[in-house]
Structure formats: C-alpha cells, structure tokens
Amino acid sequence: MGKTVEERRAALEARLEELEARKREIREELLSRESRDWEDLAQEREEDEVLEDMAQAADMEIRMIRAALVRIEEGEYGFCAECGAPIGEARLDLLPATPFCAECAARHDH
C-alpha cells in the first residue's frame, strides 16, 4: 500500500522547512564574506557562485513543493496537471512534488 496524501503532505512540508533553512544558511554565508586579500576574494567569489547556484536550485524546489501543497489542498495532488491521469506511486515516491505523469513529463523534456 502506498503513502497517504497526508503522509506525502508531511514529507513535502518537512522538505520545505529543510530547504528554507538551507537558503537562510546560504544567505548568511554570503553576507559574512569580508576578505580583503585579492586571492581570498577570488576564492570566495568562486564559492559564492556555487552557493548562489545552490540557492537557485532550492528556490525552484521550494516553488514546486508549494505548488504540490496547493494541489493537495485542492484535491488534485497525484493527478497529472496536463492529462489528468493518476501519477504512479513509484513516481510520487521519487518526485513527490511532480505535477506530471511520466508520459507527460517525457513530452516536456523534449
């Protein structure tokens, strides 16, 4: 038997909290940079780019999770946003915030 919608909601909310905490840590790290040495500044800039990429990835996942939580509230979670077919349990286990069934997702990737 698969997970209930409430179990999936709890997992999505926990992941959302985790991502928001990660973003706060990234923001604090970026704001804490105070190096005056040129070599240190260059190294920090490279690290900043990695942190900024991580923050952007977190933002995208946060948007997907929030959209999935809205679908739960509206009773549409677990159904493809494009064709309306049920999204398979295995797919939801792997990608709990996905709005698409595997077939529609494959069409979007091309």
C-alpha positions as CSV (number, residue, x, y, z in Angstrom):
1,M,0.0,0.0,0.0
2,G,1.3,3.4,-1.0
3,K,1.7,6.5,1.2
4,T,-1.4,8.5,2.0
5,V,-1.8,12.1,0.8
6,E,-1.3,13.2,4.4
7,E,2.0,11.4,4.7
8,R,3.1,12.9,1.4
9,R,2.0,16.4,2.7
10,A,4.0,15.9,5.8
11,A,7.1,14.9,3.8
12,L,6.7,17.9,1.5
13,E,6.3,20.3,4.4
14,A,9.4,18.8,6.1
15,R,11.4,19.2,2.9
16,L,10.2,22.8,2.5
17,E,11.4,23.6,6.0
18,E,14.8,22.0,5.2
19,L,15.2,24.0,2.0
20,E,14.2,27.3,3.7
21,A,16.8,26.6,6.4
22,R,19.4,25.9,3.8
23,K,18.6,29.1,2.0
24,R,19.0,31.1,5.3
25,E,22.4,29.4,5.8
26,I,23.5,30.3,2.3
27,R,22.3,33.9,2.7
28,E,24.2,34.2,6.0
29,E,27.3,32.7,4.5
30,L,27.2,35.1,1.5
31,L,26.7,38.1,3.8
32,S,29.5,37.1,6.1
33,R,32.3,37.5,3.5
34,E,34.8,40.2,4.5
35,S,38.1,39.2,3.0
36,R,40.4,41.9,1.8
37,D,43.1,39.8,0.2
38,W,42.7,39.5,-3.6
39,E,43.4,35.8,-3.6
40,D,40.9,35.2,-0.9
41,L,38.4,37.4,-2.7
42,A,38.8,35.3,-5.9
43,Q,38.3,32.1,-4.0
44,E,35.3,33.5,-2.1
45,R,33.8,34.6,-5.4
46,E,34.0,31.1,-6.8
47,E,32.4,29.7,-3.6
48,D,29.8,32.4,-3.8
49,E,28.8,31.3,-7.3
50,V,28.4,27.7,-6.0
51,L,26.3,29.0,-3.1
52,E,24.2,31.1,-5.4
53,D,23.5,28.1,-7.7
54,M,22.5,26.1,-4.6
55,A,20.1,28.8,-3.6
56,Q,18.6,28.9,-7.1
57,A,18.1,25.2,-7.1
58,A,16.5,25.4,-3.6
59,D,14.2,28.2,-4.9
60,M,13.0,26.0,-7.8
61,E,12.3,23.1,-5.5
62,I,10.5,25.3,-3.0
63,R,8.2,26.6,-5.8
64,M,7.5,23.0,-6.9
65,I,6.7,21.9,-3.3
66,R,4.4,24.9,-2.7
67,A,2.6,24.1,-5.9
68,A,2.2,20.5,-4.8
69,L,0.8,21.6,-1.5
70,V,-1.8,23.7,-3.3
71,R,-2.7,20.7,-5.4
72,I,-3.2,18.7,-2.1
73,E,-5.5,21.4,-0.8
74,E,-7.5,21.5,-4.0
75,G,-7.7,17.7,-4.1
76,E,-5.7,17.5,-7.3
77,Y,-2.5,16.0,-5.9
78,G,-1.5,12.7,-7.5
79,F,-3.1,13.5,-10.8
80,C,-1.3,14.8,-13.9
81,A,-1.8,18.6,-14.4
82,E,-1.7,18.0,-18.1
83,C,-3.7,14.9,-18.9
84,G,-5.5,14.2,-15.6
85,A,-4.2,10.6,-15.3
86,P,-3.2,9.3,-11.9
87,I,0.6,9.7,-11.3
88,G,2.1,6.4,-10.3
89,E,3.1,5.7,-6.7
90,A,6.7,5.0,-7.7
91,R,6.9,8.3,-9.5
92,L,5.5,10.2,-6.5
93,D,7.9,8.4,-4.2
94,L,10.8,9.5,-6.4
95,L,9.5,13.0,-7.2
96,P,6.8,13.9,-4.6
97,A,6.3,17.4,-6.0
98,T,5.9,16.4,-9.6
99,P,2.8,17.8,-11.4
100,F,3.1,15.4,-14.3
101,C,2.7,11.7,-15.0
102,A,5.7,10.0,-16.6
103,E,4.3,10.2,-20.1
104,C,3.6,13.9,-20.0
105,A,6.9,14.7,-18.3
106,A,8.7,12.9,-21.1
107,R,7.0,15.1,-23.6
108,H,8.0,18.2,-21.7
109,D,11.7,17.1,-21.6
110,H,11.9,17.0,-25.4
